[in-house]
C-alpha cells in the first residue's frame, strides 16, 4: 500500500517528549511514507525517537530563527526538499489573569507567538516555489481555547489566537508561492502533559460534559487531521480545524464546575 | 432634549407589560419619540399604548398585509418613520429527533419570513433613512438543546440582517439585530419560575445576573439613536453567556 505522504519530507518541531503530540504526529507521518526530521530541545529523546521511526533528529529552539533555518536546511540536505512543517511546541501555563507575571507573559509570547512567527518565516523560505522550493503545507497546533473560554489560561489563549491570525496572513500572502498554512485545534487531549491531572477523580468528568462525541481527544485524532492537512488531497488554506469532538459547540467547565465535580468524586470514594 | 426627539418609531411585539417591546416603547417615549405599538392581539396593545400616549395597531408578523399596514400607520399618524423594532417571537422547543414540519414552519414564518418582510416594508416607509432593529437570540450564538427550529430561523434572520444592511446602506438605513440572553420577559416567565433552570443558567453568565428587558430597551435605544455607523451587526446582550454555554438538560438536575 502506498502511504498518503509517500515522497514527502516533513519537519515536526516539539517532538522531544516521549509519546507527546509531536511524536505521535511524526510517527504517523513516517507510517504514511514521509521522511521525517524531528526537532525539539532534548537531543537524547529526539535521537531515540528518530531511530524508532527511521528519521533524523535535530535540536531546535523555536524562538531562535537560526535553529529553524538550520532544521529546514537539514531536511533539504538529507532528503532533497521540505514539504510539510508542523509546530507542536507549547507551554500550557495555568495562571490567573491578574496573577500572570510580566516574565511569564514574555516567556509565553516568545514561545507561542514569536516562535510560530519565526517558524512560518523560515518554513516559507524553504518551501517557496518561486525561490527553489516546491511548495508545501505549514501546520500549527493551536487550541480550542483560542476560540472558546477557559479560566486561568489567558496568556496561552491570547498567543494561540494571535498565531491563528498569522496563519491566515501567511495563507493569504503565500498561496501563489505554493504554500498552504492551517492550524489544528485540539481540546483536552490525553497526553503525557495531561496524564497527572487526568488522574484526579472527578476532573475528567467535569470536562466530558462539554464533548458531544462523549470522549476527550487523543493525539492520534490530531495526527489523523494533520495527515489530511499535510497531504496533496487538501485544498484548504488559512483555516483553523477544530478537532475536539464538538467541544466548541458546548464549552469548557468553569473553575467552579471543576471544583464541584472533584469534590463530588472524592465524597463518594 | 431627548435622544429620539422628532423621531417616529414602530415597535412590534408589545402585547404585555413585561415584554421587551413595552420596555423599549417606554424608553423611546421618555427620549421624545412618537411610537406606534403593535402586537398580534390588538386589545392588549391598545391599553399599553394608551398608557404611553402612543398609538397602536394589531399586527401579525406572519401576515404581510399587517406588516404593510403597520408601516402605513406610522406614516399616517406621524408623517414619517425613522425607527422600526421587531420583537415578535414564538417559543418552539423540539429536539431534533422529535422535530416536526409544523414546528419548523411556525418558527420560520415568524422569525425568518417575518423578519425579512418586516425589514422590507419598514425600509420602504423610511424616506429619510432610519434604523431597523430585529431580535436574534443567545441560541443563535451558543447551542441550545431543543432549539433547532427557533435558533435556526433566528440565525437565518441574522444573515438577512447582514444582506439587508449591505443593500440598504445607500438609502441611509441601518439594519441590526439584538441577541438577548436568557431574559425574564412575558415569553420566558414560566422558565424563571423553575429554580433548577435559573440555577443552571446563572452559572453560565459571566456578569452573574440575568438580562432584563430594560437592558434590551437600552440597546435598542442606542441602535435607534446614536449608532450611526453600526450596521449589519448582531449585538450580543447575553451578559457574556455566549462565551460559555447554554445548559444541557442534565444540568437541570
Contacts between the chains, C-beta under 8 A, distances in Angstrom:
chain1	res1	chain2	res2	distance
A	148	B	243	7.7
A	149	B	243	4.8
A	149	B	244	6.4
A	209	B	248	6.9
A	209	B	250	7.3
A	209	B	251	8.0
A	210	B	245	7.5
A	249	B	143	4.7
A	250	B	143	6.6
A	250	B	245	5.1
A	250	B	248	7.6
A	251	B	142	7.7
A	251	B	244	5.3
A	251	B	245	4.0
A	254	B	203	6.7
A	254	B	204	8.0
A	254	B	244	7.2
A	256	B	203	7.0
A	257	B	203	7.4
